[in-house]
Amino acid sequence: HEWVQSLNEYLQTGVDDYSNRPMWNEERTSRGGEAVLAIQCRPAMWGRSVVCNSYADGGVITTIGAQEVRKQALQTAQEQLDPLVFEGIASNVMDPVPAKW
């Protein structure tokens, strides 16, 4: 499958980057392989990857209340440019958008 090949290429690019730059840069703003590390980080990848979207943080994720929490987090993230609002938010396993990916 094309997506498997793309993920393997993404991984290899990240491993190569880490091999070339295993330590933080002088400003501590970047290091090799950081994209591969970010793929498991919910604030870094929310809505971009099913790898880190949580379907099991507890609670009943399909309730109207849970939907409102997700909606508010997305609105706050867009307004404040703060991806940390997604910490502790559970994705809706019934959402048709990721299923189409």
The 8 nearest C-alpha neighbors of each residue, nearest first, counted from 0:
[[1, 3, 2, 4, 5, 6, 7, 8],
 [0, 2, 4, 3, 5, 6, 7, 8],
 [1, 3, 5, 4, 0, 6, 7, 8],
 [4, 2, 6, 5, 0, 1, 7, 8],
 [3, 5, 7, 1, 2, 6, 8, 0],
 [4, 6, 2, 8, 3, 7, 9, 1],
 [7, 5, 9, 3, 8, 4, 2, 10],
 [6, 8, 10, 4, 9, 5, 11, 3],
 [7, 9, 11, 5, 10, 6, 12, 4],
 [10, 8, 6, 12, 7, 11, 5, 13],
 [9, 11, 7, 13, 8, 12, 6, 14],
 [10, 12, 14, 8, 13, 9, 15, 7],
 [13, 11, 15, 9, 10, 14, 8, 16],
 [14, 12, 32, 16, 10, 11, 15, 35],
 [13, 15, 11, 17, 16, 12, 32, 18],
 [16, 14, 18, 12, 13, 17, 11, 19],
 [15, 17, 31, 13, 19, 32, 14, 18],
 [31, 18, 16, 32, 21, 20, 14, 19],
 [19, 17, 15, 16, 20, 21, 14, 31],
 [18, 20, 16, 17, 15, 21, 31, 14],
 [21, 19, 31, 17, 22, 18, 30, 16],
 [22, 20, 17, 31, 18, 19, 30, 23],
 [23, 21, 20, 30, 24, 31, 17, 29],
 [24, 22, 30, 27, 29, 25, 21, 28],
 [23, 25, 27, 26, 29, 30, 22, 28],
 [24, 26, 27, 23, 28, 29, 22, 30],
 [25, 27, 28, 24, 23, 29, 30, 22],
 [28, 26, 24, 23, 25, 29, 30, 22],
 [27, 29, 26, 24, 23, 30, 25, 33],
 [30, 28, 24, 23, 27, 31, 33, 26],
 [31, 29, 23, 22, 33, 20, 24, 21],
 [30, 17, 32, 20, 16, 21, 33, 19],
 [31, 33, 17, 13, 16, 35, 34, 14],
 [32, 34, 36, 35, 31, 30, 37, 29],
 [35, 33, 37, 36, 32, 13, 38, 31],
 [34, 36, 33, 37, 38, 32, 13, 10],
 [35, 37, 33, 34, 38, 39, 32, 40],
 [38, 36, 34, 40, 39, 35, 43, 33],
 [37, 39, 35, 36, 40, 44, 34, 51],
 [38, 40, 51, 37, 36, 50, 41, 44],
 [41, 39, 37, 43, 38, 42, 51, 44],
 [40, 42, 51, 44, 45, 43, 52, 39],
 [43, 41, 82, 83, 44, 45, 40, 85],
 [44, 42, 40, 41, 37, 45, 82, 38],
 [43, 45, 47, 41, 42, 48, 38, 40],
 [46, 44, 41, 47, 42, 43, 52, 48],
 [45, 47, 48, 44, 52, 49, 97, 41],
 [48, 46, 44, 45, 49, 43, 52, 50],
 [47, 49, 50, 46, 44, 51, 45, 52],
 [48, 50, 52, 51, 97, 47, 46, 53],
 [51, 49, 48, 52, 39, 38, 53, 44],
 [50, 52, 39, 41, 49, 53, 40, 48],
 [53, 51, 49, 90, 50, 45, 41, 54],
 [54, 52, 89, 90, 55, 51, 56, 88],
 [53, 55, 90, 89, 92, 56, 91, 52],
 [54, 56, 57, 53, 89, 58, 90, 60],
 [57, 55, 89, 53, 54, 87, 58, 88],
 [58, 56, 55, 59, 60, 89, 54, 87],
 [57, 59, 60, 56, 55, 65, 89, 61],
 [58, 60, 61, 62, 57, 65, 64, 55],
 [59, 61, 65, 62, 91, 58, 89, 90],
 [60, 62, 59, 91, 65, 63, 66, 93],
 [63, 61, 65, 64, 60, 59, 66, 67],
 [62, 64, 66, 65, 67, 61, 60, 68],
 [63, 65, 67, 62, 66, 68, 61, 60],
 [66, 64, 68, 62, 67, 60, 63, 69],
 [67, 65, 63, 69, 64, 68, 70, 62],
 [66, 68, 70, 64, 65, 69, 71, 63],
 [67, 69, 65, 71, 66, 70, 72, 64],
 [70, 68, 72, 66, 67, 71, 73, 65],
 [69, 71, 67, 73, 68, 72, 66, 74],
 [72, 70, 74, 68, 73, 69, 67, 75],
 [73, 71, 69, 75, 74, 70, 84, 76],
 [72, 74, 76, 70, 71, 75, 69, 77],
 [73, 75, 71, 77, 72, 76, 78, 70],
 [74, 76, 72, 78, 77, 73, 79, 71],
 [77, 75, 81, 80, 73, 79, 74, 82],
 [76, 78, 74, 80, 75, 79, 73, 81],
 [79, 77, 75, 76, 80, 74, 81, 73],
 [78, 80, 81, 76, 77, 75, 74, 82],
 [81, 79, 76, 77, 78, 82, 75, 83],
 [80, 82, 76, 79, 83, 84, 75, 77],
 [81, 83, 42, 84, 76, 85, 80, 43],
 [82, 84, 42, 85, 81, 86, 76, 41],
 [85, 83, 82, 86, 72, 81, 76, 75],
 [86, 84, 83, 88, 42, 82, 87, 72],
 [87, 85, 84, 88, 83, 42, 41, 82],
 [86, 88, 85, 89, 56, 84, 53, 41],
 [89, 87, 85, 86, 69, 90, 53, 56],
 [88, 90, 53, 54, 56, 87, 60, 91],
 [91, 89, 54, 53, 52, 92, 88, 60],
 [90, 92, 93, 94, 60, 61, 54, 89],
 [91, 93, 94, 54, 90, 60, 61, 95],
 [92, 94, 91, 95, 61, 98, 90, 96],
 [95, 93, 91, 92, 96, 97, 98, 90],
 [94, 96, 98, 97, 93, 99, 92, 91],
 [95, 97, 99, 98, 94, 100, 93, 46],
 [98, 96, 100, 99, 95, 94, 49, 48],
 [97, 99, 95, 96, 100, 94, 93, 92],
 [98, 100, 97, 96, 95, 94, 49, 93],
 [99, 97, 98, 96, 49, 95, 48, 2]]
